[in-house]
Amino acid sequence: MVDKVVKIDSELLKKVEEFINLDENKFKYVNRKQFIDIVVADYLGRCKK
């Protein structure tokens, strides 16, 4: 599978950046892509159940 570029709403992206930059999240999430990958995978896993 090849990675594709996905456009994300700029306001949502700003909120993601703010969340990642919180002290308790700085080391858990390295960057926006990793955060979005983890959160979407978690959400989809929950929806499957």
Order of alpha helices (4+ residues) and beta strands (2+ residues): alpha-alpha
